[in-house]
């Protein structure tokens, strides 16, 4: 079952041509890895999938519904794109609590359980402004998965993580896939892509080239 369908996508961003007549069909319950050099358009592709920006030409369809002005942001997406911003003088739990209040779908206990899964201590009084880069990355992953989102778009989820944390997050993503989640991710580490992905695409010559 195709859950995300990009058809004949063309996109220029800040004066640069990134994609021309690009197609991609993402099946439910699979992990897709995207590779390509910095500036090749991976983050822009993610932004088009979740309705943050629109393609210049072509269509983006999520669960059979085309994204547009009347259907801007698809539901049930967990997203890491660029570096998420947080309230520096609040704890990790307090930040996630504020985000959870938007949809009111999960309890405090579910937030705490998610923090533990990614390797954070929910009872810690440490402010986010005092977090290491690795801890901020774990917090980003926690916000992306804590509401049991169906589709995860994860741009460099392993950035700044130590070896043990990388192993933990790899295992977590595999378990989410086993539960039927659809995951699209990027990583500068080819090993992450190779170990996790059912399908791998490379951004090359303004399109997506399938390599697995």
N, C-alpha and C positions, 0 to 999 in steps of 0.2 A: 504494500500500500504506500503510494507516494504521499508524503505529508508536507513537503516543501517542494515547489516546482518553479524553477526560474526558466523563462522562455525568451530567447532572443534578446538577452539583456545587453544594453550598451550604457556605459557610464563614464563621464569625464568628471574629475574632481580637482578643484583648484587649478584648472587649466591643463591637467594631465589626462590623457586618455588611459583608462584602466581596463575597461572591458568593451568588447565589440561582439555582438551577436552570440552571447554566451548562454549555454544551456546547462542546467543541473537539476536532476531529480533525486530527492533525498527520501529514502524509504524509512518508514516507522520502525523503531526498535534497533537501528543500526548506529554505529559510530563512523563518522566521516572525518578524515584528516585532511587539512588543507596546508600545503606548503608553498613557499615562494619567497623571494627576497623582500627585504624591508621596502615599503612603498609600492609593492606590486598590487595592492588593493584588497588584501584579505579582510581587513577591518571594515572597509567600505562595503564589501560583499555582505558581511554580517549585518551592517547597518541597514542594508536594503532588505534583508530577510526579516528583520523585526520592525520595519516601518519607520525607522529614524530618518531615512532619506529615501527618495524614489529613484528608480532608473530613468535615464534620459529617454530610452526606448525599451520596449519589452515589458513583460509582466512578471510579477511575483505572486504566487498563489500559495496560500497556507490552508491546508485541510479543505481544498476545493474552492476557497473564497479568495478572490483577487484583492490584494492590498491596494488601497486608494484613499482618497479624501474621506469617503464615508466608511471605510474599514481600515483605519490607519495602523493601529497597533494590535497585532494578534495576541490572543490570550494564552496563558499558561506557558510563557517563555521564561527561562532563567538565563541571564545574560552577564557575561564579562566582556566588555569592550573598552580598550584603553585602560586607564587607571580609575577605578570608581572613587568618588569623593565621599568622605565621611565627616562627621562632626568630631573634631579633634579632641575636645575636652570631655567627651563621653566615652564610656567603656565600650568594648566590642558588643556585649549583650545589649546595652542601651541603644546602640546604633541599629542593630538588627531588630530590636523591639519597635523602634520608630518606623522602620520599613514595613514590618509586619502589620502595623496599624492601618496601612493603606487599604489592604484587602480584608483584614481581619479573618484570615483563613486558618491561622495556626495559633497554638497556645505558647505560653512561656516555656513550658516543658519541651515542646517540639523545637523551639529555638535553641534551647540548651543542648538537646540531644544532637542537633546538627553541628553545633560548635564543637562538641566532643568528637564527632565523626571526623572533622577536618583537622583536629589536633589543637583546638583552643580550649581554654578553661573559662567556662561561662561565669564563674563566681569571682574571677580576677578583677581587682579594682583598677588595674592599669588602664590609663586613657589611651585612645587610639593614636593620639599624637606621639605617644611614647613607644608605639609598636615598631618592630623591625619590619623590613620589607617583606620578609617571609610571613610574618603574622598578618600583615595587611592583605597579602595574597590569600591566605586561608580565610580571612573574613570575607573577601570577595567571593570565594567559592561557596562559603556558607550562605551568603545572600542569594546566590544563584540557584541553590538547590533546596533551600529550607521549606519552601511551600510545595514541595513535591511536583515541581514543574515538569510538564510532559516533554518539552523541547529545550535543550541546553545549547547555547551558543557561547563557546568558551575560547576567547582569544588569549593565547599564552597562559593557560591556567597553572602551569608549572614554574612560571617565572619567579625567581628568588627563593624557591623551596630547597631545603637541604635533601640529602639522599633519602633519609628515612621518610620524610614528608612526601617526596615524589612517589615512593612505593605505596604509601598509604592512599594518596589521591588516585593513583592508577587503579588500585583495588576498589576504591569507592566508585570510580567511573564505570568499571566493569560490572559492579553490582547494580548500578543504576540501569545499565544496558540490559542486564538480566531481568530487570523489572519492567522492561518494555519502553524505557526512555529512549529518545532520539537525541544524539549528541553530535555536534559539529565542533571541531576544535582545531586550533593551530598550535604549533610548537616549533621553536628553533632547534630543539633536540629531535633528530630524526628517529631516535629510539622510541620516544614517546608515541610518535605517529605510527611507527611500524608495529609496536606491541598492542596498541589499542584499536586500531582502525580496521573496520571491515572493508572500507573503500578509501582510497587515497587519490586526491587530485592536486595537481600542481598548477599555479598561476603562471602562464607562459604565453607570450605573444598575444596578450589582451584577451585570453580565454582560459578555460579550465581544461587541462589535459589529464585524462585518467591514467594513473600509473599502477593502480591495483583495483 
